């Protein structure tokens, strides 16, 4: 394991923990929605994530876009100086908030697996390192 791969794995580990925080915010109803979507029905919404960028946007989009009930899924960063991510979901069947919740839960599951694998590999790496010294 190289220093670069350890650094990348650590960054992914931090990202996974942040994803869990967003899921908690969503469960508490603390996630903002852009105004003006009400006329499109509950299947179309744009959610606003603060202090986020392409890492969360791309990971979440990749997961949600694969759901068969999703017609459109995408994100934008409105302006480089703003720490905001606008995440859009359009569905013909389900409520957008339910799809977002499912996407975050699926991403959380992927992150849980990543964290467990990372911690196991780090423990194995450190054990080999200690044996070799």
N, CA, C and O atoms as CSV, one atom per row, in Angstrom:
chain,resi,resn,atom,element,x,y,z
A,1,UNK,N,N,0.858,-1.172,0.000
A,1,UNK,CA,C,0.000,0.000,0.000
A,1,UNK,C,C,0.904,1.235,0.000
A,1,UNK,O,O,1.782,1.370,0.852
A,2,UNK,N,N,0.683,2.123,-0.953
A,2,UNK,CA,C,1.516,3.319,-1.053
A,2,UNK,C,C,0.959,4.435,-0.184
A,2,UNK,O,O,-0.178,4.368,0.283
A,3,UNK,N,N,1.767,5.451,0.025
A,3,UNK,CA,C,1.326,6.615,0.799
A,3,UNK,C,C,0.154,7.296,0.112
A,3,UNK,O,O,-0.776,7.755,0.775
A,4,UNK,N,N,0.193,7.364,-1.222
A,4,UNK,CA,C,-0.901,7.985,-1.962
A,4,UNK,C,C,-2.194,7.199,-1.803
A,4,UNK,O,O,-3.253,7.794,-1.601
A,5,UNK,N,N,-2.131,5.877,-1.888
A,5,UNK,CA,C,-3.353,5.083,-1.749
A,5,UNK,C,C,-3.910,5.169,-0.332
A,5,UNK,O,O,-5.124,5.125,-0.138
A,6,UNK,N,N,-3.031,5.292,0.656
A,6,UNK,CA,C,-3.493,5.478,2.038
A,6,UNK,C,C,-4.205,6.816,2.168
A,6,UNK,O,O,-5.262,6.900,2.793
A,7,UNK,N,N,-3.628,7.865,1.580
A,7,UNK,CA,C,-4.244,9.192,1.637
A,7,UNK,C,C,-5.602,9.190,0.940
A,7,UNK,O,O,-6.557,9.777,1.449
A,8,UNK,N,N,-5.699,8.537,-0.219
A,8,UNK,CA,C,-6.970,8.464,-0.933
A,8,UNK,C,C,-8.003,7.684,-0.126
A,8,UNK,O,O,-9.170,8.072,-0.069
A,9,UNK,N,N,-7.586,6.605,0.486
A,9,UNK,CA,C,-8.501,5.806,1.301
A,9,UNK,C,C,-8.974,6.600,2.518
A,9,UNK,O,O,-10.136,6.500,2.912
A,10,UNK,N,N,-8.082,7.382,3.111
A,10,UNK,CA,C,-8.471,8.226,4.253
A,10,UNK,C,C,-9.489,9.277,3.835
A,10,UNK,O,O,-10.447,9.536,4.562
A,11,UNK,N,N,-9.289,9.879,2.675
A,11,UNK,CA,C,-10.231,10.880,2.171
A,11,UNK,C,C,-11.596,10.246,1.926
A,11,UNK,O,O,-12.619,10.855,2.236
A,12,UNK,N,N,-11.630,9.042,1.378
A,12,UNK,CA,C,-12.875,8.335,1.147
A,12,UNK,C,C,-13.548,7.998,2.473
A,12,UNK,O,O,-14.772,8.061,2.586
A,13,UNK,N,N,-12.764,7.647,3.454
A,13,UNK,CA,C,-13.267,7.347,4.794
A,13,UNK,C,C,-13.991,8.566,5.369
A,13,UNK,O,O,-15.084,8.434,5.919
A,14,UNK,N,N,-13.389,9.744,5.247
A,14,UNK,CA,C,-13.995,10.990,5.734
A,14,UNK,C,C,-15.281,11.275,4.968
A,14,UNK,O,O,-16.293,11.635,5.570
A,15,UNK,N,N,-15.253,11.116,3.639
A,15,UNK,CA,C,-16.439,11.333,2.816
A,15,UNK,C,C,-17.581,10.432,3.266
A,15,UNK,O,O,-18.726,10.879,3.332
A,16,UNK,N,N,-17.294,9.185,3.572
A,16,UNK,CA,C,-18.319,8.242,4.005
A,16,UNK,C,C,-18.966,8.685,5.312
A,16,UNK,O,O,-20.178,8.553,5.485
A,17,UNK,N,N,-18.180,9.196,6.207
A,17,UNK,CA,C,-18.730,9.679,7.473
A,17,UNK,C,C,-19.616,10.911,7.247
A,17,UNK,O,O,-20.632,11.063,7.925
A,18,UNK,N,N,-19.248,11.793,6.307
A,18,UNK,CA,C,-20.071,12.961,5.987
A,18,UNK,C,C,-21.408,12.543,5.375
A,18,UNK,O,O,-22.432,13.174,5.638
A,19,UNK,N,N,-21.408,11.496,4.568
A,19,UNK,CA,C,-22.640,11.002,3.954
A,19,UNK,C,C,-23.631,10.587,5.030
A,19,UNK,O,O,-24.831,10.824,4.894
A,20,UNK,N,N,-23.144,9.976,6.085
A,20,UNK,CA,C,-24.007,9.576,7.195
A,20,UNK,C,C,-24.652,10.808,7.844
A,20,UNK,O,O,-25.808,10.756,8.264
A,21,UNK,N,N,-23.911,11.902,7.923
A,21,UNK,CA,C,-24.458,13.132,8.495
A,21,UNK,C,C,-25.613,13.672,7.649
A,21,UNK,O,O,-26.619,14.125,8.195
A,22,UNK,N,N,-25.474,13.626,6.311
A,22,UNK,CA,C,-26.554,14.099,5.445
A,22,UNK,C,C,-27.801,13.243,5.595
A,22,UNK,O,O,-28.916,13.763,5.566
A,23,UNK,N,N,-27.628,11.961,5.751
A,23,UNK,CA,C,-28.775,11.081,5.944
A,23,UNK,C,C,-29.484,11.441,7.244
A,23,UNK,O,O,-30.714,11.451,7.295
A,24,UNK,N,N,-28.727,11.735,8.285
A,24,UNK,CA,C,-29.328,12.160,9.553
A,24,UNK,C,C,-30.069,13.478,9.391
A,24,UNK,O,O,-31.160,13.638,9.937
A,25,UNK,N,N,-29.494,14.436,8.644
A,25,UNK,CA,C,-30.171,15.711,8.406
A,25,UNK,C,C,-31.480,15.494,7.658
A,25,UNK,O,O,-32.493,16.117,7.975
A,26,UNK,N,N,-31.457,14.619,6.675
A,26,UNK,CA,C,-32.653,14.337,5.897
A,26,UNK,C,C,-33.733,13.729,6.775
A,26,UNK,O,O,-34.907,14.076,6.651
A,27,UNK,N,N,-33.339,12.825,7.661
A,27,UNK,CA,C,-34.298,12.193,8.561
A,27,UNK,C,C,-34.924,13.220,9.503
A,27,UNK,O,O,-36.075,13.066,9.914
A,28,UNK,N,N,-34.168,14.271,9.847
A,28,UNK,CA,C,-34.676,15.306,10.742
A,28,UNK,C,C,-35.375,16.439,9.983
A,28,UNK,O,O,-35.853,17.390,10.602
A,29,UNK,N,N,-35.439,16.349,8.668
A,29,UNK,CA,C,-36.101,17.381,7.881
A,29,UNK,C,C,-35.306,18.663,7.752
A,29,UNK,O,O,-35.884,19.728,7.532
A,30,UNK,N,N,-33.981,18.583,7.885
A,30,UNK,CA,C,-33.145,19.776,7.880
A,30,UNK,C,C,-32.517,20.087,6.532
A,30,UNK,O,O,-31.696,20.999,6.439
A,31,UNK,N,N,-32.878,19.358,5.489
A,31,UNK,CA,C,-32.298,19.581,4.171
A,31,UNK,C,C,-33.166,20.573,3.405
A,31,UNK,O,O,-34.386,20.413,3.350
A,32,UNK,N,N,-32.554,21.596,2.814
A,32,UNK,CA,C,-33.292,22.647,2.111
A,32,UNK,C,C,-33.705,22.199,0.715
A,32,UNK,O,O,-33.031,21.389,0.079
A,33,UNK,N,N,-34.833,22.747,0.252
A,33,UNK,CA,C,-35.303,22.547,-1.110
A,33,UNK,C,C,-35.420,23.914,-1.761
A,33,UNK,O,O,-35.763,24.892,-1.096
A,34,UNK,N,N,-35.134,23.991,-3.065
A,34,UNK,CA,C,-35.312,25.249,-3.779
A,34,UNK,C,C,-36.795,25.533,-3.945
A,34,UNK,O,O,-37.593,24.620,-4.159
A,35,UNK,N,N,-37.154,26.789,-3.846
A,35,UNK,CA,C,-38.547,27.195,-4.028
A,35,UNK,C,C,-38.921,27.093,-5.504
A,35,UNK,O,O,-38.061,27.172,-6.381
A,36,UNK,N,N,-40.212,26.918,-5.764
A,36,UNK,CA,C,-40.709,26.899,-7.130
A,36,UNK,C,C,-40.995,25.520,-7.680
A,36,UNK,O,O,-41.555,25.406,-8.771
A,37,UNK,N,N,-40.635,24.477,-6.972
A,37,UNK,CA,C,-40.868,23.114,-7.447
A,37,UNK,C,C,-42.258,22.583,-7.099
A,37,UNK,O,O,-42.660,21.524,-7.582
A,38,UNK,N,N,-42.975,23.303,-6.279
A,38,UNK,CA,C,-44.255,22.799,-5.786
A,38,UNK,C,C,-45.237,22.504,-6.914
A,38,UNK,O,O,-46.018,21.558,-6.816
A,39,UNK,N,N,-45.211,23.298,-7.983
A,39,UNK,CA,C,-46.165,23.127,-9.085
A,39,UNK,C,C,-45.878,21.889,-9.941
A,39,UNK,O,O,-46.734,21.464,-10.717
A,40,UNK,N,N,-44.684,21.308,-9.805
A,40,UNK,CA,C,-44.302,20.134,-10.591
A,40,UNK,C,C,-44.672,18.817,-9.923
A,40,UNK,O,O,-44.400,17.752,-10.476
A,41,UNK,N,N,-45.271,18.867,-8.779
A,41,UNK,CA,C,-45.618,17.647,-8.055
A,41,UNK,C,C,-44.471,17.199,-7.165
A,41,UNK,O,O,-43.375,17.757,-7.208
A,42,UNK,N,N,-44.743,16.186,-6.362
A,42,UNK,CA,C,-43.746,15.728,-5.394
A,42,UNK,C,C,-42.635,14.893,-6.015
A,42,UNK,O,O,-41.658,14.566,-5.343
A,43,UNK,N,N,-42.775,14.548,-7.285
A,43,UNK,CA,C,-41.758,13.752,-7.956
A,43,UNK,C,C,-40.579,14.567,-8.469
A,43,UNK,O,O,-39.567,13.998,-8.879
A,44,UNK,N,N,-40.695,15.882,-8.451
A,44,UNK,CA,C,-39.627,16.756,-8.950
A,44,UNK,C,C,-39.212,17.738,-7.871
A,44,UNK,O,O,-40.020,18.533,-7.390
A,45,UNK,N,N,-37.948,17.672,-7.500
A,45,UNK,CA,C,-37.415,18.575,-6.476
A,45,UNK,C,C,-35.943,18.845,-6.733
A,45,UNK,O,O,-35.231,18.029,-7.318
A,46,UNK,N,N,-35.509,20.013,-6.279
A,46,UNK,CA,C,-34.087,20.357,-6.246
A,46,UNK,C,C,-33.715,20.581,-4.789
A,46,UNK,O,O,-34.281,21.447,-4.122
A,47,UNK,N,N,-32.770,19.805,-4.303
A,47,UNK,CA,C,-32.321,19.879,-2.919
A,47,UNK,C,C,-31.001,20.636,-2.861
A,47,UNK,O,O,-30.200,20.578,-3.794
A,48,UNK,N,N,-30.785,21.340,-1.767
A,48,UNK,CA,C,-29.569,22.136,-1.606
A,48,UNK,C,C,-28.727,21.541,-0.483
A,48,UNK,O,O,-29.170,21.444,0.661
A,49,UNK,N,N,-27.513,21.147,-0.829
A,49,UNK,CA,C,-26.536,20.669,0.143
A,49,UNK,C,C,-25.515,21.787,0.323
A,49,UNK,O,O,-24.960,22.280,-0.659
A,50,UNK,N,N,-25.264,22.187,1.553
A,50,UNK,CA,C,-24.264,23.219,1.811
A,50,UNK,C,C,-22.912,22.579,2.107
A,50,UNK,O,O,-22.835,21.460,2.615
A,51,UNK,N,N,-21.866,23.300,1.786
A,51,UNK,CA,C,-20.477,22.859,1.997
A,51,UNK,C,C,-20.183,21.528,1.305
A,51,UNK,O,O,-19.474,20.681,1.849
A,52,UNK,N,N,-20.726,21.355,0.115
A,52,UNK,CA,C,-20.488,20.139,-0.658
A,52,UNK,C,C,-20.161,20.492,-2.089
A,52,UNK,O,O,-20.386,21.615,-2.539
A,53,UNK,N,N,-19.631,19.522,-2.793
A,53,UNK,CA,C,-19.240,19.743,-4.171
A,53,UNK,C,C,-19.419,18.492,-5.001
A,53,UNK,O,O,-20.353,17.717,-4.794
A,54,UNK,N,N,-18.508,18.303,-5.949
A,54,UNK,CA,C,-18.623,17.227,-6.917
A,54,UNK,C,C,-18.488,15.831,-6.301
A,54,UNK,O,O,-19.026,14.869,-6.849
A,55,UNK,N,N,-17.791,15.704,-5.190
A,55,UNK,CA,C,-17.602,14.373,-4.603
A,55,UNK,C,C,-18.946,13.758,-4.226
A,55,UNK,O,O,-19.256,12.640,-4.639
A,56,UNK,N,N,-19.736,14.475,-3.453
A,56,UNK,CA,C,-21.055,13.967,-3.078
A,56,UNK,C,C,-21.985,13.954,-4.287
A,56,UNK,O,O,-22.706,12.980,-4.505
A,57,UNK,N,N,-21.974,15.021,-5.070
A,57,UNK,CA,C,-22.884,15.129,-6.204
A,57,UNK,C,C,-22.738,13.976,-7.182
A,57,UNK,O,O,-23.730,13.369,-7.585
A,58,UNK,N,N,-21.520,13.675,-7.561
A,58,UNK,CA,C,-21.299,12.618,-8.543
A,58,UNK,C,C,-21.610,11.237,-7.969
A,58,UNK,O,O,-22.206,10.404,-8.652
A,59,UNK,N,N,-21.215,10.988,-6.729
A,59,UNK,CA,C,-21.482,9.680,-6.112
A,59,UNK,C,C,-22.982,9.437,-5.979
A,59,UNK,O,O,-23.471,8.354,-6.298
A,60,UNK,N,N,-23.709,10.450,-5.506
A,60,UNK,CA,C,-25.151,10.313,-5.319
A,60,UNK,C,C,-25.873,10.216,-6.661
A,60,UNK,O,O,-26.811,9.433,-6.807
A,61,UNK,N,N,-25.446,10.999,-7.628
A,61,UNK,CA,C,-26.054,10.953,-8.958
A,61,UNK,C,C,-25.867,9.578,-9.603
A,61,UNK,O,O,-26.785,9.049,-10.229
A,62,UNK,N,N,-24.687,9.012,-9.445
A,62,UNK,CA,C,-24.407,7.700,-10.021
A,62,UNK,C,C,-25.343,6.639,-9.461
A,62,UNK,O,O,-25.804,5.766,-10.197
A,63,UNK,N,N,-25.623,6.706,-8.180
A,63,UNK,CA,C,-26.512,5.727,-7.549
A,63,UNK,C,C,-27.967,5.964,-7.951
A,63,UNK,O,O,-28.648,5.035,-8.384
A,64,UNK,N,N,-28.444,7.198,-7.811
A,64,UNK,CA,C,-29.864,7.491,-8.035
A,64,UNK,C,C,-30.244,7.368,-9.506
A,64,UNK,O,O,-31.355,6.933,-9.810
A,65,UNK,N,N,-29.375,7.729,-10.410
A,65,UNK,CA,C,-29.694,7.684,-11.839
A,65,UNK,C,C,-29.988,6.259,-12.315
A,65,UNK,O,O,-30.617,6.081,-13.359
A,66,UNK,N,N,-29.555,5.267,-11.588
A,66,UNK,CA,C,-29.788,3.866,-11.963
A,66,UNK,C,C,-31.152,3.339,-11.528
A,66,UNK,O,O,-31.552,2.250,-11.939
A,67,UNK,N,N,-31.862,4.088,-10.712
A,67,UNK,CA,C,-33.183,3.636,-10.278
A,67,UNK,C,C,-34.158,3.739,-11.460
A,67,UNK,O,O,-34.202,4.767,-12.136
A,68,UNK,N,N,-34.936,2.682,-11.709
A,68,UNK,CA,C,-35.824,2.694,-12.882
A,68,UNK,C,C,-36.920,3.759,-12.827
A,68,UNK,O,O,-37.391,4.202,-13.874
A,69,UNK,N,N,-37.328,4.171,-11.654
A,69,UNK,CA,C,-38.404,5.165,-11.545
A,69,UNK,C,C,-37.915,6.607,-11.714
A,69,UNK,O,O,-38.723,7.534,-11.690
A,70,UNK,N,N,-36.622,6.805,-11.883
A,70,UNK,CA,C,-36.052,8.149,-12.018
A,70,UNK,C,C,-35.961,8.530,-13.494
A,70,UNK,O,O,-35.345,7.829,-14.297
A,71,UNK,N,N,-36.589,9.660,-13.830
A,71,UNK,CA,C,-36.546,10.182,-15.195
A,71,UNK,C,C,-35.303,11.039,-15.412
A,71,UNK,O,O,-34.698,11.006,-16.484
A,72,UNK,N,N,-34.929,11.799,-14.397
A,72,UNK,CA,C,-33.764,12.674,-14.493
A,72,UNK,C,C,-33.135,12.807,-13.120
A,72,UNK,O,O,-33.825,12.876,-12.102
A,73,UNK,N,N,-31.815,12.840,-13.115
A,73,UNK,CA,C,-31.069,13.068,-11.880
A,73,UNK,C,C,-29.779,13.786,-12.264
A,73,UNK,O,O,-29.043,13.331,-13.140
A,74,UNK,N,N,-29.514,14.891,-11.616
A,74,UNK,CA,C,-28.294,15.629,-11.911
A,74,UNK,C,C,-28.003,16.640,-10.816
A,74,UNK,O,O,-28.798,16.837,-9.897
A,75,UNK,N,N,-26.862,17.268,-10.934
A,75,UNK,CA,C,-26.499,18.275,-9.944
A,75,UNK,C,C,-25.718,19.395,-10.608
A,75,UNK,O,O,-25.139,19.231,-11.682
A,76,UNK,N,N,-25.722,20.531,-9.941
A,76,UNK,CA,C,-24.917,21.675,-10.385
A,76,UNK,C,C,-24.279,22.320,-9.166
A,76,UNK,O,O,-24.777,22.225,-8.044
A,77,UNK,N,N,-23.178,22.967,-9.426
A,77,UNK,CA,C,-22.557,23.857,-8.443
A,77,UNK,C,C,-22.846,25.257,-8.988
A,77,UNK,O,O,-22.221,25.673,-9.963
A,78,UNK,N,N,-23.779,25.991,-8.379
A,78,UNK,CA,C,-24.234,27.248,-8.978
A,78,UNK,C,C,-23.121,28.271,-9.248
A,78,UNK,O,O,-23.133,28.958,-10.270
A,79,UNK,N,N,-22.181,28.360,-8.336
A,79,UNK,CA,C,-21.084,29.313,-8.506
A,79,UNK,C,C,-19.881,28.815,-7.707
A,79,UNK,O,O,-20.035,28.332,-6.586
A,80,UNK,N,N,-18.684,28.933,-8.284
A,80,UNK,CA,C,-17.494,28.406,-7.590
A,80,UNK,C,C,-17.232,29.021,-6.215
A,80,UNK,O,O,-16.607,28.386,-5.365
A,81,UNK,N,N,-17.696,30.235,-5.991
A,81,UNK,CA,C,-17.449,30.864,-4.690
A,81,UNK,C,C,-18.488,30.476,-3.639
A,81,UNK,O,O,-18.298,30.744,-2.453
A,82,UNK,N,N,-19.577,29.851,-4.062
A,82,UNK,CA,C,-20.598,29.391,-3.125
A,82,UNK,C,C,-20.361,27.929,-2.812
A,82,UNK,O,O,-20.121,27.133,-3.719
A,83,UNK,N,N,-20.423,27.571,-1.569
A,83,UNK,CA,C,-20.263,26.178,-1.148
A,83,UNK,C,C,-21.632,25.503,-1.121
A,83,UNK,O,O,-22.106,25.063,-0.074
A,84,UNK,N,N,-22.259,25.432,-2.304
A,84,UNK,CA,C,-23.582,24.816,-2.402
A,84,UNK,C,C,-23.622,23.847,-3.572
A,84,UNK,O,O,-22.976,24.044,-4.601
A,85,UNK,N,N,-24.398,22.804,-3.374
A,85,UNK,CA,C,-24.639,21.801,-4.401
A,85,UNK,C,C,-26.144,21.727,-4.585
A,85,UNK,O,O,-26.875,21.471,-3.628
A,86,UNK,N,N,-26.617,21.948,-5.811
A,86,UNK,CA,C,-28.037,21.803,-6.126
A,86,UNK,C,C,-28.224,20.437,-6.773
A,86,UNK,O,O,-27.639,20.146,-7.816
A,87,UNK,N,N,-29.039,19.611,-6.145
A,87,UNK,CA,C,-29.234,18.232,-6.594
A,87,UNK,C,C,-30.682,18.052,-7.035
A,87,UNK,O,O,-31.604,18.195,-6.232
A,88,UNK,N,N,-30.879,17.740,-8.306
A,88,UNK,CA,C,-32.217,17.648,-8.911
A,88,UNK,C,C,-32.610,16.205,-9.165
A,88,UNK,O,O,-31.830,15.409,-9.689
A,89,UNK,N,N,-33.854,15.882,-8.777
A,89,UNK,CA,C,-34.432,14.565,-9.042
A,89,UNK,C,C,-35.810,14.773,-9.664
A,89,UNK,O,O,-36.605,15.575,-9.174
A,90,UNK,N,N,-36.089,14.042,-10.753
A,90,UNK,CA,C,-37.414,14.023,-11.359
A,90,UNK,C,C,-37.831,12.568,-11.534
A,90,UNK,O,O,-37.093,11.750,-12.082
A,91,UNK,N,N,-39.033,12.271,-11.053
A,91,UNK,CA,C,-39.545,10.905,-11.124
A,91,UNK,C,C,-41.008,10.931,-11.542
A,91,UNK,O,O,-41.758,11.843,-11.194
A,92,UNK,N,N,-41.389,9.920,-12.287
A,92,UNK,CA,C,-42.783,9.803,-12.723
A,92,UNK,C,C,-43.634,9.010,-11.728
A,92,UNK,O,O,-44.861,9.016,-11.823
A,93,UNK,N,N,-42.992,8.331,-10.781
A,93,UNK,CA,C,-43.738,7.472,-9.856
A,93,UNK,C,C,-43.629,7.894,-8.398
A,93,UNK,O,O,-44.644,8.045,-7.718
A,94,UNK,N,N,-42.409,8.086,-7.916
A,94,UNK,CA,C,-42.186,8.265,-6.480
A,94,UNK,C,C,-41.878,9.714,-6.130
A,94,UNK,O,O,-41.537,10.527,-6.990
A,95,UNK,N,N,-42.011,10.011,-4.836
A,95,UNK,CA,C,-41.649,11.345,-4.358
A,95,UNK,C,C,-40.134,11.506,-4.404
A,95,UNK,O,O,-39.391,10.581,-4.074
A,96,UNK,N,N,-39.689,12.676,-4.811
A,96,UNK,CA,C,-38.253,12.943,-4.933
A,96,UNK,C,C,-37.546,12.810,-3.583
A,96,UNK,O,O,-36.415,12.327,-3.520
A,97,UNK,N,N,-38.196,13.230,-2.524
A,97,UNK,CA,C,-37.572,13.152,-1.195
A,97,UNK,C,C,-37.338,11.697,-0.800
A,97,UNK,O,O,-36.338,11.386,-0.153
A,98,UNK,N,N,-38.248,10.804,-1.183
A,98,UNK,CA,C,-38.081,9.378,-0.881
A,98,UNK,C,C,-36.929,8.777,-1.691
A,98,UNK,O,O,-36.181,7.933,-1.198
A,99,UNK,N,N,-36.803,9.224,-2.927
A,99,UNK,CA,C,-35.710,8.740,-3.773
A,99,UNK,C,C,-34.373,9.229,-3.236
A,99,UNK,O,O,-33.399,8.477,-3.209
A,100,UNK,N,N,-34.324,10.494,-2.805
A,100,UNK,CA,C,-33.092,11.035,-2.225
A,100,UNK,C,C,-32.713,10.256,-0.972
A,100,UNK,O,O,-31.547,9.911,-0.779
A,101,UNK,N,N,-33.692,9.981,-0.127
A,101,UNK,CA,C,-33.432,9.219,1.097
A,101,UNK,C,C,-32.884,7.834,0.759
A,101,UNK,O,O,-31.913,7.380,1.364
A,102,UNK,N,N,-33.509,7.169,-0.209
A,102,UNK,CA,C,-33.037,5.841,-0.629
A,102,UNK,C,C,-31.621,5.917,-1.185
A,102,UNK,O,O,-30.791,5.056,-0.891
A,103,UNK,N,N,-31.341,6.940,-1.986
A,103,UNK,CA,C,-30.002,7.116,-2.545
A,103,UNK,C,C,-28.959,7.327,-1.468
A,103,UNK,O,O,-27.873,6.750,-1.529
A,104,UNK,N,N,-29.283,8.155,-0.476
A,104,UNK,CA,C,-28.347,8.382,0.625
A,104,UNK,C,C,-28.153,7.112,1.453
A,104,UNK,O,O,-27.047,6.830,1.913
A,105,UNK,N,N,-29.229,6.350,1.641
A,105,UNK,CA,C,-29.104,5.082,2.373
A,105,UNK,C,C,-28.246,4.081,1.603
A,105,UNK,O,O,-27.427,3.376,2.191
A,106,UNK,N,N,-28.437,4.021,0.285
A,106,UNK,CA,C,-27.609,3.122,-0.528
A,106,UNK,C,C,-26.150,3.565,-0.508
A,106,UNK,O,O,-25.243,2.736,-0.432
A,107,UNK,N,N,-25.931,4.874,-0.576
A,107,UNK,CA,C,-24.568,5.395,-0.500
A,107,UNK,C,C,-23.971,5.131,0.878
A,107,UNK,O,O,-22.782,4.836,0.999
A,108,UNK,N,N,-24.793,5.237,1.907
A,108,UNK,CA,C,-24.332,4.939,3.258
A,108,UNK,C,C,-23.906,3.475,3.369
A,108,UNK,O,O,-22.882,3.171,3.982
A,109,UNK,N,N,-24.684,2.572,2.783
A,109,UNK,CA,C,-24.323,1.151,2.796
A,109,UNK,C,C,-23.005,0.906,2.089
A,109,UNK,O,O,-22.170,0.135,2.563
A,110,UNK,N,N,-22.822,1.560,0.957
A,110,UNK,CA,C,-21.559,1.459,0.229
A,110,UNK,C,C,-20.410,2.010,1.072
A,110,UNK,O,O,-19.314,1.449,1.094
A,111,UNK,N,N,-20.677,3.110,1.760
A,111,UNK,CA,C,-19.657,3.707,2.628
A,111,UNK,C,C,-19.341,2.813,3.828
A,111,UNK,O,O,-18.181,2.687,4.221
A,112,UNK,N,N,-20.370,2.195,4.406
A,112,UNK,CA,C,-20.132,1.275,5.526
A,112,UNK,C,C,-19.189,0.159,5.103
A,112,UNK,O,O,-18.251,-0.183,5.822
A,113,UNK,N,N,-19.449,-0.406,3.927
A,113,UNK,CA,C,-18.577,-1.459,3.400
A,113,UNK,C,C,-17.154,-0.923,3.193
A,113,UNK,O,O,-16.175,-1.599,3.509
A,114,UNK,N,N,-17.056,0.283,2.665
A,114,UNK,CA,C,-15.740,0.896,2.424
A,114,UNK,C,C,-14.992,1.115,3.731
A,114,UNK,O,O,-13.793,0.848,3.813
A,115,UNK,N,N,-15.687,1.598,4.750
A,115,UNK,CA,C,-15.049,1.860,6.039
A,115,UNK,C,C,-14.538,0.563,6.658
A,115,UNK,O,O,-13.403,0.505,7.131
A,116,UNK,N,N,-15.377,-0.481,6.657
A,116,UNK,CA,C,-14.970,-1.768,7.221
A,116,UNK,C,C,-13.761,-2.320,6.476
A,116,UNK,O,O,-12.800,-2.781,7.092
A,117,UNK,N,N,-13.815,-2.271,5.151
A,117,UNK,CA,C,-12.704,-2.771,4.337
A,117,UNK,C,C,-11.439,-1.964,4.583
A,117,UNK,O,O,-10.354,-2.529,4.719
A,118,UNK,N,N,-11.579,-0.630,4.643
A,118,UNK,CA,C,-10.439,0.247,4.893
A,118,UNK,C,C,-9.794,-0.066,6.238
A,118,UNK,O,O,-8.578,-0.230,6.327
A,119,UNK,N,N,-10.612,-0.147,7.282
A,119,UNK,CA,C,-10.070,-0.387,8.621
A,119,UNK,C,C,-9.404,-1.760,8.714
A,119,UNK,O,O,-8.378,-1.902,9.380
A,120,UNK,N,N,-9.970,-2.763,8.060
A,120,UNK,CA,C,-9.353,-4.095,8.045
A,120,UNK,C,C,-8.007,-4.054,7.324
A,120,UNK,O,O,-7.015,-4.587,7.821
A,121,UNK,N,N,-7.979,-3.422,6.157
A,121,UNK,CA,C,-6.730,-3.336,5.388
A,121,UNK,C,C,-5.662,-2.545,6.134
A,121,UNK,O,O,-4.485,-2.903,6.093
A,122,UNK,N,N,-6.061,-1.479,6.812
A,122,UNK,CA,C,-5.085,-0.703,7.586
A,122,UNK,C,C,-4.537,-1.532,8.743
A,122,UNK,O,O,-3.342,-1.482,9.032
A,123,UNK,N,N,-5.401,-2.291,9.403
A,123,UNK,CA,C,-4.942,-3.143,10.498
A,123,UNK,C,C,-3.974,-4.209,9.976
A,123,UNK,O,O,-2.949,-4.480,10.601
A,124,UNK,N,N,-4.304,-4.812,8.827
A,124,UNK,CA,C,-3.406,-5.813,8.218
A,124,UNK,C,C,-2.079,-5.176,7.817
A,124,UNK,O,O,-1.016,-5.755,8.040
A,125,UNK,N,N,-2.141,-4.003,7.237
A,125,UNK,CA,C,-0.936,-3.287,6.806
A,125,UNK,C,C,-0.047,-2.965,8.007
A,125,UNK,O,O,1.166,-3.170,7.967
A,126,UNK,N,N,-0.662,-2.461,9.067
A,126,UNK,CA,C,0.106,-2.116,10.268
A,126,UNK,C,C,0.693,-3.356,10.937
A,126,UNK,O,O,1.793,-3.297,11.486
A,127,UNK,N,N,-0.027,-4.476,10.897
A,127,UNK,CA,C,0.471,-5.715,11.493
A,127,UNK,C,C,1.694,-6.204,10.719
A,127,UNK,O,O,2.672,-6.631,11.332
A,128,UNK,N,N,1.662,-6.152,9.414
A,128,UNK,CA,C,2.807,-6.558,8.593
A,128,UNK,C,C,3.980,-5.618,8.813
A,128,UNK,O,O,5.131,-6.049,8.868
A,129,UNK,N,N,3.686,-4.349,8.935
A,129,UNK,CA,C,4.719,-3.350,9.157
A,129,UNK,C,C,5.454,-3.591,10.496
A,129,UNK,O,O,6.676,-3.468,10.584
A,130,UNK,N,N,4.669,-3.936,11.525
A,130,UNK,CA,C,5.255,-4.216,12.840
A,130,UNK,C,C,6.096,-5.487,12.799
A,130,UNK,O,O,7.162,-5.554,13.412
A,131,UNK,N,N,5.611,-6.500,12.070
A,131,UNK,CA,C,6.373,-7.761,11.953
A,131,UNK,C,C,7.697,-7.558,11.237
A,131,UNK,O,O,8.671,-8.248,11.540
A,132,UNK,N,N,7.751,-6.645,10.314
A,132,UNK,CA,C,8.954,-6.418,9.519
A,132,UNK,C,C,9.977,-5.494,10.204
A,132,UNK,O,O,11.080,-5.299,9.694
A,133,UNK,N,N,9.608,-4.936,11.348
A,133,UNK,CA,C,10.561,-4.051,12.034
A,133,UNK,C,C,11.234,-4.725,13.195
A,133,UNK,O,O,12.061,-4.111,13.870
